[in-house]
Amino acid sequence: MRSVRTGTGRIPDELPTAIAGGAEALLRAQRPDGVFDFGADGLRSTLATAGAVTALHFADPGGAADLIAAGAERLRRTQDDDGGWAMVPGLASEQGPTAVSAAALHLVDPVGSAEQVAAGRRWMDDRGGLAAIPHPEVVLWCRQFYGFAGWLAPQDMRRFPLELAMLPALYRRVFDLRLPMASALGLAQTRHRPLTRVQRLLARRAEPHALRVIRQAYEHEGAVGSWSEDAWVTGLVCTGLARAGLGQDMVDAAVGWLRRGMHADGSWATTPLDSAWTMYAVRGLIEAGYRDDPRLAASGELFVRNQQHEPFLAFGCPPGFWGWTGARGWPAVLETGEIVSALSRLPGTGQTDAVRRGVEWLSDRQDDRGSWGLCVRNTRVANSGPCPMTTAQAVDALLDAGVAAGDRRIRRALRWLGRAQLRDGAFESVWYREHAMGTAAVLETFARCGQAGAEPAVRAREWLVRARNADGSWGDGHGAPGTVEETGWVVSSLLAAGADPASVETAIRWLLDARLPGGGWRPEPVHEYVRRVSRYANPGFTHGMALRALGRYREAIR
């Protein structure tokens, strides 16, 4: 391979070709409406299928017998050879999907699925059972399914404190994203779980408030029968309502939605990630030099069109946000921040008002402590509470929109990030695995604020250097093999923080060597569906991060 010499070192001749090939591979996934669509197979989720068949079993066991049978067959067919199940069939077995799938099969087909259920329970027992699952929320959901299957007595299933529904602000902070699911299952517990006299009295008073939360989310999405367009979430809500004998119109609509949504192979999907695919794809293309490419105009128009102009009442969120799906999705700081950043970098002025309203929404959602979580202010709920990476991405959005680095919102966020840093210098990330990407995101934010020399940034950079693999790539930061996603984000961050391009040449070489014959890169499951329990891949993110790194490297050596 011949290389060219620049003032900052040596780069491979194929860099321009790699950027062009990767960009075109990414653009081939773009739909006419601007969405970069990678949902054909990756979203057919084990949890979604298990949740759907469970809901149908309780809501319409006779009328939906064909769907239940097809879903059960799908679960049996996608069980791994070791007896477990993965969130995305074909990946390594995971505890949450295994516990839920085994329980769902025992519930809907105990005789025909006896062998698969026994294998799944052995897999769980060999790994310590439910108690060994490293996430309390997942344990909670799994215990619900074990109760459905008769493996736990009703009184041993954790109680949802339905009485909190009478205090909406507190209720939102306690349950956050899980509010509709927790409300529905809590309503079911008032019929099936032993309660004290006081608990029964409070539950009766709380019932209309809990139902209101469920209906608010339902109606925000157009009353089409789903919650978050996700068969897993919809299954939990439908199960709870059906077992409680409440909200029959919503139960009937959910059954219809599940019937329409089943794939021919008997599977159901998690929520479509139209915004999450597209925002990273667009951002990567912009940084790779495609800012003025007319094909990105459709995506910019999509973002403007999908900004939501109605409040999300269930979570107490004002209008002005984006979610991970389309124009009726649930609110999210991460997606809102990334889309504000992308729109701020695209040419033209047609998006100016959308950016302004996005900044207002982000400002409203900042916690009192200076951080950002998923969407509910001041919650500490695991998997959606305050997150260093989400906070960094919110700050980057404000900076991209023109907010000064000295602004009080940004100063408060940086102070919180300094307090949130781990002892070894790394930073947590709720939505991406382990610590490499979270640490990279925070380092870049400090650098963009003119604080690359601040102690948190220095410690973060030192941690990233130590976490580098011998082949020049980055994985999770704890010895895992490198991925395009993690390597791309770390390289981009180090360059943003002023690193000498020569110091990341081996990582660039690794990214170039990782290309597929068609010009793109293979996605890896580094996204957390539930942290450290279930993961998935996002090809838009994979390509976007590779292009961001290559584009920044090209600019740095110029």
PLY file of the C-alpha trace (Angstrom):
ply
format ascii 1.0
element vertex 558
property float x
property float y
property float z
element edge 557
property int vertex1
property int vertex2
end_header
0.00 0.00 0.00
1.40 3.37 -1.02
0.92 6.31 1.34
1.21 10.05 0.88
3.22 12.27 3.18
1.59 15.30 4.77
2.81 17.86 7.25
1.40 15.82 10.11
2.36 12.28 9.22
1.35 9.59 6.74
-2.13 8.75 5.62
-3.29 5.98 3.28
-4.17 6.85 -0.25
-7.51 5.13 0.13
-8.90 7.64 2.68
-10.92 9.65 0.10
-12.19 6.46 -1.47
-13.13 5.04 1.92
-15.14 8.14 2.81
-16.93 8.15 -0.53
-17.61 4.41 -0.40
-18.88 4.53 3.16
-21.08 7.52 2.42
-22.64 5.89 -0.61
-23.21 2.65 1.30
-25.02 4.68 3.93
-27.04 6.71 1.45
-28.31 3.52 -0.17
-30.35 2.97 3.00
-32.09 6.34 2.71
-35.80 6.29 1.90
-37.45 9.02 -0.21
-38.88 10.55 2.98
-35.37 11.06 4.37
-35.29 8.16 6.86
-32.17 6.00 6.86
-33.99 2.72 7.36
-32.25 -0.30 8.89
-35.31 -1.95 10.41
-35.90 -4.91 8.13
-34.48 -7.57 10.44
-32.66 -6.05 13.39
-35.79 -5.03 15.31
-37.44 -8.46 15.38
-36.96 -8.84 19.05
-37.30 -11.81 21.38
-38.73 -9.60 24.11
-41.26 -8.11 21.69
-42.43 -11.57 20.66
-42.64 -12.85 24.22
-44.50 -9.72 25.32
-46.95 -9.97 22.43
-47.91 -13.63 22.97
-48.33 -13.02 26.71
-50.64 -10.07 26.09
-52.71 -11.99 23.56
-52.98 -14.92 25.98
-54.60 -12.68 28.58
-56.53 -10.35 26.25
-57.94 -12.68 23.57
-56.76 -16.29 23.95
-59.41 -17.69 21.62
-59.53 -15.06 18.91
-55.77 -14.72 18.77
-54.92 -18.42 19.06
-53.26 -18.39 15.63
-51.00 -15.49 16.59
-50.09 -17.06 19.92
-49.17 -20.35 18.24
-47.04 -18.59 15.62
-45.26 -16.51 18.25
-44.59 -19.54 20.45
-43.13 -21.39 17.47
-40.91 -18.39 16.74
-39.59 -18.44 20.31
-38.88 -22.17 20.15
-37.11 -21.75 16.80
-34.87 -18.89 17.96
-33.72 -20.46 21.20
-29.92 -20.69 21.25
-28.22 -24.07 21.41
-27.17 -23.39 25.00
-30.81 -23.07 26.05
-30.98 -19.29 26.36
-32.38 -16.53 24.21
-30.90 -13.25 22.98
-32.71 -9.95 22.54
-31.81 -10.13 18.83
-31.92 -13.77 17.64
-28.53 -15.02 16.59
-26.54 -13.16 19.23
-25.29 -14.59 22.53
-27.93 -15.57 25.10
-28.94 -12.92 27.63
-30.63 -13.22 31.01
-33.63 -10.95 30.53
-34.83 -12.42 27.22
-34.20 -15.95 28.49
-36.25 -15.53 31.68
-39.13 -13.83 29.89
-39.20 -16.23 26.93
-39.17 -19.34 29.10
-42.00 -17.97 31.24
-44.04 -16.86 28.22
-43.74 -20.29 26.57
-44.76 -22.04 29.78
-47.76 -19.72 30.04
-49.08 -20.13 26.48
-47.98 -23.69 25.63
-46.71 -25.61 28.67
-46.92 -29.04 27.03
-45.63 -28.30 23.54
-42.80 -26.14 24.86
-41.82 -28.19 27.91
-38.38 -29.07 26.56
-37.53 -25.48 25.60
-38.82 -24.14 28.93
-36.74 -26.63 30.89
-33.62 -25.73 28.91
-34.23 -22.02 29.46
-34.67 -22.48 33.21
-31.48 -24.54 33.39
-29.65 -21.77 31.56
-30.92 -19.26 34.11
-30.11 -21.49 37.10
-26.56 -22.04 35.83
-26.06 -18.27 35.90
-27.52 -17.60 39.32
-31.19 -17.15 38.43
-33.04 -13.84 38.57
-30.94 -12.60 41.48
-27.84 -12.54 39.25
-29.34 -10.18 36.66
-27.29 -6.95 36.91
-30.24 -4.59 36.64
-33.05 -4.20 39.20
-35.58 -3.10 36.60
-35.07 -6.26 34.56
-35.44 -8.37 37.69
-38.75 -6.60 38.32
-40.13 -7.41 34.84
-38.83 -10.97 34.96
-40.49 -11.55 38.33
-43.76 -10.41 36.80
-43.43 -13.04 34.07
-42.44 -15.70 36.58
-45.62 -14.83 38.42
-47.68 -15.10 35.22
-46.19 -18.58 34.68
-46.97 -19.64 38.26
-43.33 -19.87 39.27
-43.79 -17.14 41.88
-46.71 -16.58 44.23
-48.56 -13.28 43.59
-47.38 -11.86 46.92
-43.78 -12.48 45.88
-44.08 -10.28 42.80
-42.82 -6.79 43.56
-45.68 -4.39 44.17
-46.08 -1.29 42.05
-47.08 1.54 44.45
-50.15 2.63 42.52
-51.05 5.19 45.16
-48.24 7.40 43.85
-50.41 8.07 40.79
-52.29 10.57 42.97
-49.05 12.61 43.11
-48.24 13.01 39.37
-44.87 14.76 39.70
-43.55 12.18 42.15
-45.09 9.33 40.12
-43.20 10.48 37.03
-39.91 10.76 38.91
-40.30 7.27 40.39
-41.15 5.45 37.14
-40.10 7.77 34.28
-40.22 5.88 30.96
-41.90 2.89 32.63
-44.93 4.89 33.75
-47.56 3.35 31.38
-46.26 -0.20 31.94
-45.96 0.19 35.72
-49.44 1.73 35.85
-51.04 -1.12 33.92
-49.31 -3.88 35.87
-50.04 -2.05 39.11
-53.73 -1.99 38.21
-53.59 -5.76 37.61
-52.02 -6.27 41.03
-55.07 -4.70 42.67
-57.01 -7.73 41.39
-54.42 -10.49 41.75
-51.99 -9.60 44.54
-52.84 -9.73 48.25
-53.09 -6.16 49.57
-53.63 -4.68 53.00
-56.85 -2.80 53.72
-55.04 0.53 53.41
-53.41 -0.51 50.14
-56.80 -1.53 48.70
-58.32 1.81 49.70
-55.45 3.78 48.18
-55.52 1.64 45.03
-59.21 2.41 44.46
-58.52 6.13 44.75
-55.44 5.91 42.54
-57.05 3.82 39.79
-58.44 6.69 37.66
-55.13 8.55 37.90
-53.14 5.50 36.72
-55.59 4.89 33.89
-55.24 8.53 32.84
-51.47 8.17 32.45
-51.90 5.09 30.25
-54.52 6.80 28.13
-52.48 9.99 27.75
-49.59 8.05 26.20
-52.04 6.01 24.10
-53.82 9.07 22.72
-50.58 10.96 22.09
-49.71 8.25 19.57
-53.06 8.56 17.85
-55.00 5.83 19.72
-53.88 3.21 17.19
-53.37 0.43 19.73
-49.71 0.70 20.61
-47.46 2.30 23.18
-44.14 3.52 21.75
-44.89 1.45 18.62
-43.17 -1.37 20.50
-44.67 -4.85 20.87
-42.80 -5.39 24.16
-44.10 -2.18 25.74
-47.54 -2.65 24.21
-47.58 -6.24 25.47
-46.86 -5.17 29.05
-49.55 -2.48 29.03
-52.11 -4.73 27.35
-51.34 -7.57 29.79
-51.86 -5.32 32.79
-55.11 -3.82 31.52
-56.52 -7.19 30.49
-55.73 -8.76 33.86
-57.26 -5.75 35.61
-60.39 -5.80 33.46
-59.97 -2.11 32.66
-59.57 0.04 29.53
-61.28 -2.49 27.28
-61.19 -0.13 24.28
-57.41 0.11 24.63
-57.09 -3.66 25.10
-59.12 -4.32 21.94
-57.07 -1.79 19.99
-53.83 -3.36 21.22
-54.97 -6.82 20.10
-55.73 -5.38 16.66
-52.38 -3.63 16.52
-50.55 -6.82 17.49
-52.43 -8.74 14.80
-51.46 -6.19 12.16
-47.87 -6.09 13.39
-46.91 -9.77 13.43
-44.39 -10.72 10.76
-44.85 -13.79 8.59
-42.20 -15.64 10.64
-44.22 -15.24 13.85
-42.12 -12.41 15.28
-42.90 -8.93 16.50
-40.62 -5.92 16.52
-39.46 -3.37 19.01
-40.06 0.29 18.28
-38.84 1.59 14.90
-35.80 3.81 15.30
-36.38 6.22 12.42
-34.87 9.19 14.25
-32.08 7.21 15.94
-30.93 5.70 12.62
-31.21 8.94 10.72
-29.70 11.46 13.13
-26.35 9.67 13.36
-26.28 8.97 9.63
-26.85 12.63 8.81
-24.32 13.83 11.36
-21.66 11.47 10.02
-22.31 12.51 6.43
-22.09 16.20 7.36
-18.70 15.70 9.00
-17.51 13.63 6.03
-18.10 16.59 3.70
-21.68 15.93 2.55
-23.29 18.93 4.24
-24.47 20.39 0.93
-25.45 17.10 -0.68
-29.07 17.57 -1.83
-29.94 14.09 -0.57
-29.61 15.32 3.01
-32.29 17.95 2.43
-34.97 15.26 2.70
-33.63 14.19 6.10
-33.52 17.77 7.32
-37.14 18.23 6.25
-38.00 14.97 8.01
-36.54 16.29 11.25
-38.50 19.52 11.01
-41.68 17.61 10.18
-41.24 15.19 13.09
-40.70 17.76 15.80
-43.65 17.40 18.14
-45.89 20.36 18.83
-48.10 18.82 21.51
-47.01 18.21 25.11
-46.44 14.63 26.23
-48.78 14.79 29.19
-47.96 11.38 30.67
-44.36 12.45 31.33
-45.08 16.12 31.99
-43.05 17.18 28.94
-43.73 20.40 27.01
-43.76 20.43 23.19
-40.66 20.95 21.05
-39.02 17.51 21.36
-38.13 14.58 19.17
-38.39 10.89 20.02
-36.64 7.86 18.65
-39.52 7.03 16.27
-41.58 9.47 14.22
-43.95 12.38 14.71
-45.91 10.77 17.59
-43.11 9.14 19.55
-42.12 9.41 23.19
-39.82 12.32 24.17
-36.06 11.84 24.49
-33.22 14.21 25.33
-30.69 12.14 23.39
-32.63 12.27 20.09
-33.63 15.89 20.59
-30.02 16.88 21.21
-28.59 15.00 18.25
-31.26 16.31 15.88
-30.75 19.90 17.06
-27.03 19.43 16.35
-27.70 17.99 12.89
-30.18 20.70 11.94
-27.80 23.41 13.17
-25.11 22.10 10.82
-27.28 21.75 7.70
-27.45 24.65 5.21
-30.43 26.96 4.93
-32.72 28.69 7.40
-35.90 26.63 7.15
-34.96 24.75 10.30
-34.23 27.81 12.45
-37.49 27.75 14.38
-37.24 24.00 14.97
-33.75 24.45 16.42
-34.93 27.27 18.67
-37.81 25.22 20.05
-35.54 22.22 20.50
-33.14 24.31 22.57
-36.04 25.58 24.68
-37.19 22.02 25.31
-33.70 20.84 26.27
-33.32 23.79 28.61
-36.63 22.94 30.27
-35.57 19.31 30.76
-32.26 20.02 32.51
-32.20 18.65 36.04
-31.74 20.92 39.03
-28.31 19.32 39.53
-27.23 20.30 35.99
-27.54 16.89 34.30
-29.93 15.48 31.72
-31.69 12.11 31.72
-34.14 10.61 29.26
-37.02 13.09 29.55
-38.36 13.42 33.11
-36.59 16.04 35.20
-34.84 15.14 38.44
-35.48 11.41 38.30
-32.85 8.91 39.40
-34.43 5.87 37.76
-31.84 3.40 36.49
-31.56 3.33 32.70
-33.22 6.72 32.22
-31.98 8.98 34.99
-29.01 11.38 34.86
-26.46 10.22 32.28
-23.03 11.75 31.54
-23.21 10.89 27.84
-26.74 12.24 27.44
-25.69 15.38 29.32
-22.70 15.83 27.01
-24.87 15.43 23.93
-27.38 17.97 25.26
-24.57 20.47 25.87
-23.19 19.86 22.36
-26.64 20.61 20.95
-26.78 23.93 22.80
-23.30 24.80 21.52
-24.21 23.87 17.93
-27.32 26.04 18.19
-25.23 29.04 19.16
-25.41 29.03 22.97
-22.19 30.41 24.44
-19.92 28.09 26.40
-20.17 30.45 29.36
-23.95 30.13 29.54
-25.27 29.10 32.95
-26.90 25.93 31.55
-23.58 24.75 30.20
-21.56 25.74 33.25
-23.94 23.79 35.50
-23.69 20.75 33.22
-19.88 20.80 33.24
-19.80 21.02 37.02
-22.13 18.02 37.26
-20.01 16.07 34.78
-16.95 16.72 36.89
-18.73 15.26 39.91
-20.02 12.28 37.90
-16.58 11.16 36.69
-15.54 7.72 37.89
-12.42 7.30 40.00
-10.42 5.90 37.08
-11.31 8.86 34.83
-14.05 7.20 32.77
-17.67 8.26 32.38
-20.84 6.18 32.39
-23.31 5.92 29.52
-26.84 4.67 29.95
-27.54 3.95 26.28
-24.15 2.69 25.00
-22.11 -0.14 26.43
-19.66 0.41 29.23
-17.33 3.40 29.18
-15.43 4.14 25.95
-18.15 6.11 24.20
-19.39 7.90 27.30
-15.86 9.01 28.13
-15.24 10.13 24.55
-18.46 12.14 24.45
-17.66 14.00 27.67
-14.07 14.71 26.63
-15.27 16.31 23.40
-17.80 18.44 25.26
-15.15 19.80 27.61
-12.90 20.51 24.63
-15.65 22.33 22.76
-16.19 24.50 25.83
-12.52 25.50 25.80
-11.72 23.27 28.77
-9.60 20.53 27.21
-7.05 21.23 29.92
-9.51 20.96 32.80
-8.93 18.09 35.21
-11.99 16.01 34.14
-10.97 16.29 30.46
-7.34 15.39 31.16
-8.34 12.35 33.21
-10.84 11.29 30.53
-8.19 11.54 27.80
-5.73 9.55 29.89
-8.33 6.84 30.45
-9.06 6.60 26.72
-5.37 6.26 25.92
-5.03 3.47 28.49
-8.15 1.73 27.15
-6.86 1.45 23.61
-6.45 -2.07 22.25
-3.12 -3.31 20.96
-4.37 -3.20 17.36
-5.19 0.52 17.63
-8.94 0.10 18.05
-11.26 0.73 20.98
-13.84 -1.62 22.42
-15.74 -1.18 25.66
-12.63 0.03 27.44
-12.27 -3.14 29.48
-10.62 -5.56 27.08
-13.38 -6.26 24.56
-12.35 -6.39 20.88
-12.60 -3.14 18.99
-15.75 -2.01 17.21
-16.23 0.57 14.49
-18.67 2.45 16.68
-16.40 2.81 19.70
-13.24 3.37 17.68
-14.94 6.02 15.56
-16.29 7.95 18.52
-13.02 7.88 20.47
-10.96 8.97 17.46
-13.40 11.82 16.78
-13.23 12.92 20.39
-9.45 12.83 20.65
-9.13 14.90 17.48
-11.69 17.40 18.79
-9.60 17.67 21.95
-6.51 18.59 19.93
-4.73 15.25 19.59
-1.94 14.99 17.04
-3.42 13.13 14.03
-0.37 10.88 14.06
-1.46 9.55 17.45
-4.64 8.04 15.95
-3.21 6.77 12.65
-3.33 3.13 13.75
-6.99 3.55 14.66
-7.70 5.11 11.26
-5.85 2.22 9.65
-8.03 -0.17 11.68
-11.23 1.56 10.49
-10.09 1.39 6.88
-9.24 -2.29 7.18
-12.64 -2.99 8.76
-14.53 -1.95 5.63
-16.84 -4.41 3.94
-16.64 -5.12 0.20
-19.64 -2.86 -0.41
-17.92 0.12 1.16
-19.59 0.16 4.56
-18.91 -1.33 7.98
-20.43 -4.15 10.02
-22.57 -2.96 12.94
-22.03 -4.40 16.39
-24.53 -4.57 19.29
-23.12 -1.74 21.39
-26.44 0.00 22.08
-28.09 -0.75 25.39
-31.77 -1.69 25.22
-31.42 -2.36 28.94
-27.98 -1.65 30.29
-25.73 -4.71 30.62
-28.68 -7.00 29.94
-29.87 -6.56 26.32
-28.09 -4.90 23.42
-28.70 -4.21 19.73
-26.91 -2.72 16.73
-27.68 0.48 14.80
-26.10 0.54 11.32
-26.81 4.27 10.95
-24.74 4.87 14.06
-21.98 2.52 12.84
-21.54 4.27 9.51
-22.05 7.71 10.99
-19.30 7.21 13.57
-16.85 5.80 11.02
-17.47 8.70 8.66
-17.22 11.24 11.49
-13.79 9.89 12.45
-12.48 9.69 8.89
-13.83 13.15 8.07
-12.24 14.73 11.12
-8.96 12.98 10.47
-8.94 14.28 6.90
-9.53 17.81 8.16
-6.87 17.47 10.85
-4.11 16.47 8.44
-4.94 19.27 6.08
0 1
1 2
2 3
3 4
4 5
5 6
6 7
7 8
8 9
9 10
10 11
11 12
12 13
13 14
14 15
15 16
16 17
17 18
18 19
19 20
20 21
21 22
22 23
23 24
24 25
25 26
26 27
27 28
28 29
29 30
30 31
31 32
32 33
33 34
34 35
35 36
36 37
37 38
38 39
39 40
40 41
41 42
42 43
43 44
44 45
45 46
46 47
47 48
48 49
49 50
50 51
51 52
52 53
53 54
54 55
55 56
56 57
57 58
58 59
59 60
60 61
61 62
62 63
63 64
64 65
65 66
66 67
67 68
68 69
69 70
70 71
71 72
72 73
73 74
74 75
75 76
76 77
77 78
78 79
79 80
80 81
81 82
82 83
83 84
84 85
85 86
86 87
87 88
88 89
89 90
90 91
91 92
92 93
93 94
94 95
95 96
96 97
97 98
98 99
99 100
100 101
101 102
102 103
103 104
104 105
105 106
106 107
107 108
108 109
109 110
110 111
111 112
112 113
113 114
114 115
115 116
116 117
117 118
118 119
119 120
120 121
121 122
122 123
123 124
124 125
125 126
126 127
127 128
128 129
129 130
130 131
131 132
132 133
133 134
134 135
135 136
136 137
137 138
138 139
139 140
140 141
141 142
142 143
143 144
144 145
145 146
146 147
147 148
148 149
149 150
150 151
151 152
152 153
153 154
154 155
155 156
156 157
157 158
158 159
159 160
160 161
161 162
162 163
163 164
164 165
165 166
166 167
167 168
168 169
169 170
170 171
171 172
172 173
173 174
174 175
175 176
176 177
177 178
178 179
179 180
180 181
181 182
182 183
183 184
184 185
185 186
186 187
187 188
188 189
189 190
190 191
191 192
192 193
193 194
194 195
195 196
196 197
197 198
198 199
199 200
200 201
201 202
202 203
203 204
204 205
205 206
206 207
207 208
208 209
209 210
210 211
211 212
212 213
213 214
214 215
215 216
216 217
217 218
218 219
219 220
220 221
221 222
222 223
223 224
224 225
225 226
226 227
227 228
228 229
229 230
230 231
231 232
232 233
233 234
234 235
235 236
236 237
237 238
238 239
239 240
240 241
241 242
242 243
243 244
244 245
245 246
246 247
247 248
248 249
249 250
250 251
251 252
252 253
253 254
254 255
255 256
256 257
257 258
258 259
259 260
260 261
261 262
262 263
263 264
264 265
265 266
266 267
267 268
268 269
269 270
270 271
271 272
272 273
273 274
274 275
275 276
276 277
277 278
278 279
279 280
280 281
281 282
282 283
283 284
284 285
285 286
286 287
287 288
288 289
289 290
290 291
291 292
292 293
293 294
294 295
295 296
296 297
297 298
298 299
299 300
300 301
301 302
302 303
303 304
304 305
305 306
306 307
307 308
308 309
309 310
310 311
311 312
312 313
313 314
314 315
315 316
316 317
317 318
318 319
319 320
320 321
321 322
322 323
323 324
324 325
325 326
326 327
327 328
328 329
329 330
330 331
331 332
332 333
333 334
334 335
335 336
336 337
337 338
338 339
339 340
340 341
341 342
342 343
343 344
344 345
345 346
346 347
347 348
348 349
349 350
350 351
351 352
352 353
353 354
354 355
355 356
356 357
357 358
358 359
359 360
360 361
361 362
362 363
363 364
364 365
365 366
366 367
367 368
368 369
369 370
370 371
371 372
372 373
373 374
374 375
375 376
376 377
377 378
378 379
379 380
380 381
381 382
382 383
383 384
384 385
385 386
386 387
387 388
388 389
389 390
390 391
391 392
392 393
393 394
394 395
395 396
396 397
397 398
398 399
399 400
400 401
401 402
402 403
403 404
404 405
405 406
406 407
407 408
408 409
409 410
410 411
411 412
412 413
413 414
414 415
415 416
416 417
417 418
418 419
419 420
420 421
421 422
422 423
423 424
424 425
425 426
426 427
427 428
428 429
429 430
430 431
431 432
432 433
433 434
434 435
435 436
436 437
437 438
438 439
439 440
440 441
441 442
442 443
443 444
444 445
445 446
446 447
447 448
448 449
449 450
450 451
451 452
452 453
453 454
454 455
455 456
456 457
457 458
458 459
459 460
460 461
461 462
462 463
463 464
464 465
465 466
466 467
467 468
468 469
469 470
470 471
471 472
472 473
473 474
474 475
475 476
476 477
477 478
478 479
479 480
480 481
481 482
482 483
483 484
484 485
485 486
486 487
487 488
488 489
489 490
490 491
491 492
492 493
493 494
494 495
495 496
496 497
497 498
498 499
499 500
500 501
501 502
502 503
503 504
504 505
505 506
506 507
507 508
508 509
509 510
510 511
511 512
512 513
513 514
514 515
515 516
516 517
517 518
518 519
519 520
520 521
521 522
522 523
523 524
524 525
525 526
526 527
527 528
528 529
529 530
530 531
531 532
532 533
533 534
534 535
535 536
536 537
537 538
538 539
539 540
540 541
541 542
542 543
543 544
544 545
545 546
546 547
547 548
548 549
549 550
550 551
551 552
552 553
553 554
554 555
555 556
556 557
